Structures are given as structure tokens and as C-alpha cells.
Amino acid sequence: MAVIKVKIFVPELANVMSLFDKIQVQRSEVGSPYSDTKFITDSVAQAPVVTGTIEGPYAGLQGKSLKLKVDGGSEQTVTFLITNPIHLYNVVGEFNAAITGATMADDGSGKPQITGDTLGTGGTLEITGGTGASILGFTVGQKDNGEDVNVTLMAGVDEYDYDDKSGEASYWYRERYYNSISGTFSSYSDWTQGTTGAAVSSANLIVGKIKLANIDGTALVCAKVVVVNVFNPLSKDGYFIAGRSQEIETDGVGQAEITLIKGSTIDVILASTSIIRRILVPDTGTEFDLMDPTLVLDDPFQIQVPDLPSAPRSS
């Protein structure tokens, strides 16, 4: 399981927003012919759910086990100890006493249903084994992930970054626009693959944020900010930081953000201005202001000034 980043571009934004207000995202794990397509966004964030196919009571379950992983963590095991035949309410009680991060309940028809505690695609459930899995109607490898909230269309923003937190590099994605009031939707985009998230651990990452305004106080929308690696030797988690640059763009309220390596030295360039700032990225915390003057390694707003040589003296 990895974080897969999906770029969503909205052409003719004004026309799209006159009809729709949300973006829905679908995923296929197998690819062409995309027979396993499922939505991974919804009107509200959803938790992962796996359901057994067999109603209780269960003969032969005493002394048997069920193994599962929650949110991609370590395998957890519950062993059922009550004397056969075991009723579903006993199965539920023993499961909930032994497993953390998920809850079992009756699905409404007498079958066991497990629901994760974590909402969104970061929430996952996977049945990994156990001698009692088949007795309850679960299959090894059975899994589910939660759904994220549909992406909200914003005025002035024609490019969106969506993170599938339970993805793989081989997965495929497509989107469509949706009107949350009328229920109407557009045709789908073409299928594309995303890119993998960070290889460096989250403990060594920090989010740099910026807020820009026009001189009249209104939000500076679609302003480009280029972040350039200065190439001071730096390694994190065995990775030498050698990427050249990244470009971000402010959204409909003049804000943008970028994930950076803690302790790195970067140039922050406001495109179409003369402002370049060389800063040292903080090595503590989870986020910081890219325009914080205390972080600069030179003049706080290092305005570019042409370095013009003096004319040679002739007398």
C-alpha cells in the first residue's frame, strides 16, 4: 500500500463550474479492461468494510482464529474460545475485545461485518488468514479501503492534486464532474496512472506553505512559485536528495503548499517578480511559512540586482 498522487486538470473551468461543483474519482486495480472499477470518493468520507457470507450460529469455530490487517499495520489475531455452536453475538464480542482499529457487528442479515475506524482511502481492512475465516464466510485476501470526500471545484483553480492513500503504482484512475445538488454528472476522463508518494519517511518531511495577495488585498490566484534545490549535500533515509526543482501554483484564495525535506537548502522564486529567497528548511515541526524571514540565509527578501561590472578606467 502506498500513497499515489493523481493530477486532475480541468479545462474550460468556468464552463465546468457552471454545471458541476465536485470531482468524483474512480480506481481500477487490474487495468484494461477495467472490470474492477470502483469509486474511491463519496459525498462524505467512508470507512472500509468487509462482510462474511455465512450466518451464525457457527459449528466448529471453537478454538479457530481470524487474522487481519487494519490500515496496513501488523497482523492481528482473534481466537474464538466460546463453546460450539458459537452465536454471532459471541463472535462479535470476542472480536471486538481482541482487535484494535476495527469493529465487528451484525450486517443486518445475521452475517459478520467488520468496519474500520479510519475514514478515507487511508483506512484499509484485509483478511490475511485464520483457521476460522472460511467458517465465518471470509476469504483470505478479501480487502477494502475507505472512500475520500469528493474533490471540490474551486474558482480559479484548474489543476488538483488527489492522493489515493491505499494505492499502488500499477493502479489506474479516471474522474468525472458531479453536481451534488442535482445529482447530474459528466462523462469520464481517460484512464491514467498516478505517481508514487514520498520515498523518504514522513518524519523527515515538512510542508511549506505560502499565501499571496494583490496590492489591493485580493487573493493572488494562479501565481507560480518555483522551489529549487540548492544541492547542499543531504541524505535522508538512504536517499541522496538530487531532484532539481518543483513548481506550485496558488489556489482560489491565494494559497499553495509543497512537501519538502527537513534541513534542505532551497531557493524560493516568485515567478514574474524579482524575488528569490534562499532558505534553510526547518528540521522540526510539520509545516512552516515559505516567506518566514527568519529562515533566510541572506537578505530576508533578497531582491535580484544586476551585477554590472564597472567600466575600466582609462586615465
N, C-alpha and C positions, 0 to 999 in steps of 0.2 A: 504494500500500500504506500502510495506516495502522493505528494501534492502536485497536481497537474494544472498548469496555468493555461487558460484558454483566452485568446484575444478575440473580442467581438467588435466588429466595425459596423457602424450604422450609416449607410449612405442616405442622402436626402433626409437628414434628421428632422427638419421641420415638418416635412410631409408625413413621416412615420409618426411623429408625436401628435399630429392632428387626428390620428386614428387609434393609437395604442399608447400604453403607459408602462408596460412591463416587457421583459425578455424572459422567455422560458428556454431552458437548456435540456437537451436530451443526450444520452450517452449510449454507445454500443461497445461492449467489451470484445466481441468477436470480429467486428468489422464487416466488410461486404460478405453477404447481402444484408447485413444489419438486422438480422432476425430477432435479436435480443434487445431491441431499442427500449429504453425506459427514461422517464423524466427524472432528473436529479434536482429540479427546483419545483417549488409549490407556492401557493399563496401565503402559507406560513411554514416555518421550519418544522420538519418532521423527524421523528426518531426511527432508527432501524427496527424491523420486526421480523422474526422468523416464527413459523407456526408448524406444529406437528400435525399429522394427518390421522391419528388414531385416538378415538375416545377412550376414556377410562371407564371402569377400573382396569388395572394392568396386572395380569398374572405374570409371574416370572421376573418382576422388576426388582424384587428384594435383593440387595447386595450388588446390583448393577449400577453403572455410572453414566454420567453425561459430561462430556468435555466441550468447552467452547472458549473462544477468544472474544473479548469485548474491547472495541476501539483499537484493535490491533495490538493489544497488550499481551501479557503472558497467559498461557493456557490455564483456565480454571476448571476445577472438577467438583461435581457433586455426586455423592454416593447415596443411594436411596436405601434406608435401613428399616423402614416400617414393614411389618409382616404382610406377605401377599394375601389376597389381592390388594394392590395399593390404589386408593381412590385419587382422583385428580387433585382434590384439595390438599391431600397429604404430599403429593408430588410438588405442588406449588409451595407448600410450607417449607419442605426440605431444601428446595432450590433457592428460595429467597433467603434462607438462613446461611447458605454456603457461598453464594455468588455475589460479587460486588459489581456495580455499574450497569446492572440489568435486573429486570423483574419479570417473573412468570405469573400468568393469570389464565383463567378460562377464556377462550376466544369467543365465548357466547354459544358455542355448539358442543361443549364438552371436550374440546381439544386443547392441548397446552400451547400457549402463545408467549414468546419471550420478547420483551420490548426493552431496548437500550435506554439509558438515561441521557445520552448525549444527542442533542438535536443537530441536524445538518449532516453534510457528507462526511464530516469528521467522526460521526457516530457510526460504528460498524458492529455487526454480530456475525460470527462464523461458528458453525458446529464442526468441531475438529475430531470428534471421536467419542468413545464411551461404549461400554457393552450394553447399555440400556437405550442408546439413541434410537435404534430401529423399533424398539418396543413402544416408544412414545410417538413414533411416526416422523422422526427427524432423520435426515440423511447426512452423512459425513461430507463436508464441503458446502453444505447449504449455508448461504450467507445473504446479508442485506446491508445496505447503508441507508442513512437518513437522507432527507432532501433539504437543500438550502432554500432560502426565500428567493422568489423570482427577482431578477435584476431590474432595478427601477431606471427607466429612461429619464435623463436629465437634460434640460435645455443647455445648448452649447457644448455638449459632450457627445462626440460621435465615436469614441473608442472606449471600450470597457474591458477590464481585466476580471475574469471569473476564475476562482480557484476550486477545483474538484479535489477535496481533501482525502478522498479514498480512491484515487485514480491509479492508473499505470500508464507508462509511456506508450503502450500499444493500443490504448483505448481511442475511440473516435467520438466526435462531438458535432452537434448541429443545434441551431437556435431558430426560434420564431418569435415574432412580436405578438403581444397579447393585450387585450383591453379588459382590465379587471372589473369594469363596471358592466359592460355589455356581454362579456364572455366571447367576443369575436377574436379571431387570430389570423395571422398571415400565413403564407406558405413558408416552408422551411428553407434555411440556408443550405449550402452544400456541406457535406461531411468534411471535417478537418481533424487533425490531431493537435493536441496541445504540446506544451514543453514541460519538462520536469522542473520541480521546485528546487529549492536550495540544497546543495550537497553538504554545505557547511551547517553544523548544528545550530538550532535556534538560539542556544546560549551565547553564541558568538555573533549574533546578528542584532541589528538595531534599525528602527525605522526613522528615516529623516523626513521631516515634514516642512512644507513651505506654504505661506499664504501671501498672495499678491493682489494689489489693488491698483486701480487707475488713480490719476491725480485728483479726480473728482470724488473719490471714495468708493466707487463701484468696483465690483469684483473684476479682476483682470482674468478673463476667460481665455482658454486655449493658448496661454503663454508657455513657450517651451523653455525647459530648464535642462541643461546638459551637465551631467556629473562625470568627471574624468578621473581615472585612476592615475595618480602621480608616480606610481611604481616604486615607492619606497618598499624595500624587500619585506614581505609579510606572508606568513603561512598560518593557516587555521585548519585544524582537524586533518592535517596532512596535505591540504590543498595549497599550492602557491597561488596567490591572487594575481592573475595575469590578464584579466579582462580589461579592455581598453576604456569603454565609456557606456553610459546609459542615458537615454533621453526620457523625460517625463513631461506631462502637459497638465496645466491647471484645469480643474473641472468648472462646473457652472457657478460655483461660489468662490472661485479663485484659489483653490487649494490643490495640492498634489503631494505625493509621498513616494519614497523609494526605500527599499531594504538595502542596508549596507553592512559591510564587515566592520565589527568593532575594532578601533585602533588604527584604521586605514587613513591614509592621507589622500585627500581628493581636492579637485578644483570644482567649484560650483559656478557655472556660467549661465547668466540670464541672457538667453538668445535675444538678439536685436537691441542689446544695450552694451555699454562698455564695462559692465560689472563682472569681474571674475574674483572669486574668493577662494583662497587655499585654506582648507580647514583640516583639523585633526578630528576624525570621528570619535565620539566618546566611547570608552571601553566599559562603561557601566550604564544601567538603565535599559529601557525598552524602546524609547523614542526621544527625539530631540528636534530642535528648530535648526534647519539648514542655514538660517540667517542670523543665528546667535553670534554676536560679535566677540564673545569670549572664546570662541573656538578657533578663530583665525590664527594663522601662523605669521601673518604680516599685518598690513593696514586693514582695519575692520571691513572696509568695503573696497579695497584695492582697485581703484579705478585705473583702467588701462590708459597709459600716457605714452605716446610715441617716443621712442628713444632715438632722437635725431642727433647725429654727430655734428660737432661744431666745424665750421669752415676752417681750413688751415690758414694760419696767419702768414701773411706774405711780407710783412715789414716789421 
